[in-house]
């Protein structure tokens, strides 16, 4: 009897230790279909009523959710930047911000600001064997302070889109081929040649110029080029990498997109554009010119060019972008309900169906393997996923900064370059020293994105 207090203490300790994952420790579920739990959900996948995510939520509520006693209630649909701002405002209890949702999509940078300690650790609800079925790089991005706070639902990368109809005309008159677009050196030669061939039209519109410069510099050996959210403008590799991009902009071979490159491709302003893999959602099958004539787009999709080479021993890199799903840490019942929904949502077949409908990567290895046999109704989507599969098999994924402060700085640079690109090209064609013009763009890069210490 004297040992009973010690035994009770140990039992209480074990119960407390198991409390966040009680169902894992005891096998007992907190869910009750007679007393359903409702989870509010903010997401970024379509603001329309019939969005792909809303349809999945409806299916879950009518099947697994009904059986187990879980209701997912979508209360906000917007873009990632807006949701990130609203999450921070809700957590700070700003006037009019409303309450924090139970489930939400956000970038790891936003989750870090919200505090990993305030979010469910998904590792408590997925076994080690289950986690092994997901793409490692996607899981790693969501680990904050040793907690898996941001679970991958689907990811995207950047790809090179080409108007096949126009490019084939260009091929017929030159010795250029699609293989010329595999490297940045070949890309810039192609862009210059196209401008000359077309009588002055730019070849490619860039959605995310800085991301391409960043990846190219890393492939060339630049290390730690971002410190505390700023680029190290004293890095000679970063400086030399910026040069060919700026020179192509000055000559008029490339342009900064007005908003998204697909718009300028669909109006015939350019035959190529770099953008998100999810941009395929927004392409038309035809190009409509300013005189209202049209022709087929015949869209071709390729991996981004690379600066990696076997001689240097560098690996091709690909940007890894996209939100993940987080759950606000409240009680065990809500955490378990969130886990059930997330397990269901990321089952391989369902995950591939959702990804294929939205232009994103699936997040399980099994889903990636199924891409080869997947039935795509649109040839443009097949082209996108062929490129995605090539990227997955040949490149190393690199998460790039996604916090709102970094995005604001890059947008500031794009606004400046977009406003000045026509003037830069005119000055170049009027005989201005290209080195002086290039140096001017570098100063703008550093003033927007460079560290105050360099």
N, C-alpha and C positions, 0 to 999 in steps of 0.2 A: 504493500500500500504506500510505503514511503516513496516508491519510484513513480507513482502515478502522476504527480505534478510535472516531473521531467518528461514523461511520455506525452502528457497533454500539451506541454510546451512544444515538443518536437512536431506533434501532429498539427498544431496550430500554425507552426512555421511552414510546414509543407503545404498546408492548404493556402496560406497566403502566397507562397511562391508559385503555386499553380493557378492562382486566381485569374491572371490575364489570359491564360490558355486552359481554363478549367476543363473544357471538353476534351483536350488532349491528355490531361492528367488523369481524369476520372472516367472519360467516355460519356459523361452526362452533358446533354445539350441544354442551353438556356432558351432555345427557341420553342415556341408553342403556337401551333396554327390557330388555336382558339383565342390567342391573345397576340396578334401579329405586331411586329415592330416595324415602324416606318423610318426609312433612311432618306433624307433629302440629298439630292445629287446635282452637282454643277458639272457640265461637260462642254466640250468644244467641237463636237462632231455634228455640225449642221444646226442652224437656228430655225429650220422649218419643222413643222409638226411631224412630218414623215421622215425625219432624219434617220440615218442608219442606226444610231445609238438609241433613239427613242423607240424604234421598232424592236430592238433587242430588249430594252427595258420592259416593254409591253409583253413580250414573249415570256420573259422571266417571271413577271408578276402573275401571269396566267398559268404558269406551270410549277416550277420549283418553288417560287415565292409563295404561291398559294398553299402548296403542300407543307412547307416548313414554317410558314407564318412570317414572311418577309415582304414588305412593300417598298419598292424603290420609287421615289417621287422626284422627278426632274423639276427643279425650281429655277434653274438658270441655264441658258445656252448662249455662249458668246465666244469670242476669240480668247486665246491663252493670255494675252497681255491684259485684257479687261478683267478676266477672272482673277488673275494674279493680284491686280490692284484691289478688286473687291474683297478678296480673301484677307488681305492685310488690313483693309479698312474695317472689315467685320471683326477681326481679332482685336483691333485697337478700340472697338466699340465707338467708332466715329458716328456722329449723328446721321441717320438715314441709311446707314450701311446694312442694317439687318443682321440676322444671326449667321454664325458660321454653319455651313452645310456639314452633314455627316460624311459624305463622300464627295470628292472633287478631283478634277484633272488639273495638274499644274506642272510647271518645270521644277527640276531639283533646286534651282536657285531660289524660287519662291518658297518651296518647302523648307529650305534651310532658314529663311527669314521667319517663317512661322514657328520654327523650333522643332527639331526632331523629337524632343521629349513630349510634345503635344500631339504626336501622330502615332497611329498604330504601327507597331513593328510587325510587318507581314511575315517575318521569319518565324514568329510565334504561331502562325496559322498555316504554314506550308512546311511539309517535311523536307529533309535534305534531299530525298529521292525526287520529290516533286520539283524542287527548285533546279535540279540537274537537267530537267527537260527544257528549261528556258535558255535563251542565248545569253551567255555569260556577260558579254559587254553591256547588254541591256539591263541586266540586274545590277551590275556594278555601279552604273550611273546613279541608281536610286538609293545607294547606301550612304547614309549621313550619320556620322558619329557612331559607326558600327551598327546602325539600325537600318533595316530595309524599309524605308519610309515611302518611297515612290516606286510603285510596282509597274513594270512595263505592260502596257495594253496593246499598243502598236507604235512603231517608230517610223521615221522617214529619213531620207537622205537627200542629197542634191544630185541631179542628173542633167545631162545635156540633151535638149530637145532640138530636133532638126526637121524643118519642112522638107520632106523627101522629094516633093515635086520640083521645087526650086533648086534643091541641091543636085538633083539628077541632071538638070539642065547645065548647071555649073560643071559637073563632072564630065559631061559630054564634050566640053570645050577645053578642058584642062587635064593635067595629069594628077589632079587631086583626087583622093578617094576617102571613104569613111575612115580608113585606117590612119589617115593623117591627123585625125582628131583624138588619137589615143594619148598623145603627149602634149604638154603645153607649148613646147617649141613648134610642133606640127600644127597645133591649133592657131597660134599667132601667124604662122606663114599662110595658113589657109584663109584666115580672116583678112589679111592684107591682100592676098591674091583675089579674094572675092570682091573686095571694094574696088579694086582696079578693073576686074571683069565686068562688074555691074554698073560702072560709071559713077561710083561714089557712095553706094549704099553700105551702111554698116552691116557686118555679118551677124553679130550676136549681141543680145541684150542680157545684162546681168542683173539678177535679183539680189544676189548676196556677194558682191565683189570681194568684200573683206574676208569672207569665209574661204574663198578660193585662194586668195593671197596667203592666208594663214596656213592652209593645208599644204600649199606648195612650199612655203618656207620650212615647215616641219619635215616634209619629205627630203628637203635639201640639208637637213641637219640642225636647223635652228631649235634650240631648247629653251624652255622657260621664257618664251617671248611675251607671255602675258603674266603680269604680276599685279595683284590687287586690282584686277579689272582693267588694267591699262597695258598697252603694248610697249615693249622696250625698243624705242626708236634708235637706240645706240647699237642694236644688234645688226651686224653687217649683212647677215643672210637675209633678214627681213627687208633691209634697205634694197638689196640687189633683187629680191623677189618682186618688190613693188614696181620696179622699173619697167619690165616688159608690159605689165598690165596698163600702167600709166601711158606708155608710149603708144600702145594700141588705141587707147582712149583718145589721145591727142590727134592721132592720124585719122580718126573716125572709123577705125576697123571694128570697134566695139562701142556700146553705149550703156549707160546706167538705165535700167528699165524705168518707165514712168511710175509703175507700181509693181506690176508683175509682167514678166517677159512674155507670157502666153498672149497677152493683149496685143503687143506689138508684132508678134508672129502672126496672129490671126488677121491683122490688117495689112500684112505684107511689108511692113517697115523693115523687118529683119527676117532672115530665114532660120535663125537659130536663137536659142535662149537657154540660160541655166536657171534652174528653179527646183522647188521641192518635188519629190516623187509624187506627192499628193496633188500637184498641179495638173495632172492628167485629167482630173475631174472637170477642169475648166476650159479644156480645149474643144473647139469646134472641129468638125470633119472637113470644113472648107476654110479657105482664105478669102476674105472679102476686101477688095482694094478700094481706094478712095473714089474711083469712078463707078463703084457698085458692081463691078464684074467679080466673078468668083472662080475659084479652081480648087480641086481637092488638095487637102493638106498632106495626105500620105505620111503621117507623123512617124518619125523614127526616133528612138530613145536610146541613148548611149550612156555609159558611165562617164563621170567627169574625166577630163584629161589628167594626166599625172606627171610629176617630175621625178618619180622614183625610178631607179634603174638597178639592174643586177650588178653593174660595175661599182656603184656606190654602196651596194648592200642595203639600200633603204627600202622600206615597205610602202606600197601604195596605201594611201589613207582615204577614208571616206567620212564625211561628217555624219554624226549620229544626232538626230534631232527628234523632237516630239515630246509631248507631255507623258506623264505617268499618273496612275491613280493613287490617291491618298485617302486615308480615313482619319477623321478626328478622333482622338483618344478620349472616350467618355466612359462607357461601361462595357462589361463582358458580353452582354446580349447584343448590343449594336456591333461590337467588334466581330463576333461570330457571324452575325448576319452579313456584314460586309465581306467577310471571308468567303461565305457560301456564294455570294454574288460574283466575286472576283474569280473563284475557281471555275464557276460556270462560264463566265465571260471569256476566259482565256483557254478553254478547252481547244485543242489544236484545230479541229475541223471548223468550229464556230469562229475561232480567231482568224483563220485564213479567209473564210467567207467575208468577215467584216473588213479585214485589211484589203482584200481584193476589190471590195466595193468602194473603198475610200482612197486607194492609192498609197497605202502605208505598208510597212513591213509587218508580217506576223511576228510573234515573239517567241514561239517555241521552235525547237529544231525539227520536230515532226512536221509542223506546218510548212517550214521552208522546203523540206524534202518533197512535200506534196505539190509544190508550185508547178513542177514539170508536167504533171498529169492533170492540172486544174483546167477546167473548161472556161476560157475567157470568151465572152461573146463579142467583144470589141478588139480588133487587132492592135489598137493603140495601147490597150491595157496589157495585151500579151507582150508588146514591145517593152513596156515599162517593167514588167516583172521578169523578163529575160535580163534586162539591165540590172535589176535588183538582185537577181540570183548571181550574176557575175560579180557584183560588188561584194556580196556576202562571201563568195568563194575566194576572192582574190585580194580583198582589201582588209585593213585593220580599221575598225571603227574608232573615231575620235569624237567624244562629246565636246562641243564648243560652247562658249558662254551663252547662257540663255536668260540671264536676269534682265529685268527691265532697264536698269541703268546702262548696261552694255549695249542693249538694243537701241536705246535712245542716242547713244554716242555714234553708233554706226549709221543710224538714220540721219543724224546731223551731217555726217560726211557725205552720204549719198545725196542729200538735198543740195549741198554746195557743188558737188561734181555735176549733178544733173543740170543745175542752173548755168554752169560754165562750160559744159562740154562742147556746145556749138561754137562758142567764142574761141576755145582752145584750138579746135580744128581749123577755124578760119585763120587764126594767127599763124598756125603751122603752114597752111597753104599759101599764106602771104609772105612766107620766108622767115618767120620768127625762129630763133634758135630752139630746137626741140629739147635740148638739155635744160634750158632755162624754164621752159614750160613744165617739164617733168619734175623739176625741183620744186616748182610752185605747188604741184599736186601733192608731193611728199610732205611739204610743210602743212598742207591742209590735213593730211592723214594724221600727222603728229599732233596738230592742234586739237583735233577731235578725239583721237584715240590714244595718243602718247602719254606716258607717265609724266606728271609734273616734275619728276626728279631727273628726267633726261632731256 
